[in-house]
Amino acid sequence: MTQPDQLVQWPAIIKLHADDELIFISDAAQFASKATQQLTHVQTQDRLIDSCGAIYSISSGQAPELVCTGISVSLHDVEVLLRLHLSSAGNCCVSKFHADSIQTAFMHVFA
């Protein structure tokens, strides 16, 4: 298991299983705060995706921790997730959403 502030490239998003809405996490402190408040019932399929595309599983428990999966996603894959998130929030023209990097994409959507 890893300490989230050692490997994760912040900002990051949490992709909950079977939900198009994403949770934006700006830094390790915010992850720790959200983990103790909102992530006590994570499912094994829930994932954190950092600004480099690295995927982390979220351990369930009193204080959820991140475990590096060794898998990463592309900018295209992140854009697809962000388009679904924007669409579920009622935004239109989401098919036109593009960014130069994963970090930039996160900042455009969650700024």
Steps between C-alpha positions, in 0.01 A plus 500: 500500500613852436466827673293707258730802515807294400401372156178669390542794266235745618241610406307178451146372455312217662296285264233318697378172352184531288481878541582763238555773757861546600645633825781754460786475750747788497768358730590237763341703779168513317518125433555436870206725588264346243620150585398533863172679419368353175700196393434261785280283277717470190448209264786291371445644150537867610819663373706814540657632179783749543607780266749270326235235435621254765219295652476421872254273673349631821508264796186495708502556871507766767776692320507402130844476343618500141664201337679547168358261239788541255243592235460838337249661267552727203391860460230374263362264767493783755325729252230234454448481879488879526249526214273250677539699823416828324204343324361358826526850646281634217769669289449511126747470213725277708620315191710808421693472829874446442814579696876486452567297814315310770583766758370775272183299437438467875554871553265600214218283632540559873633858514 
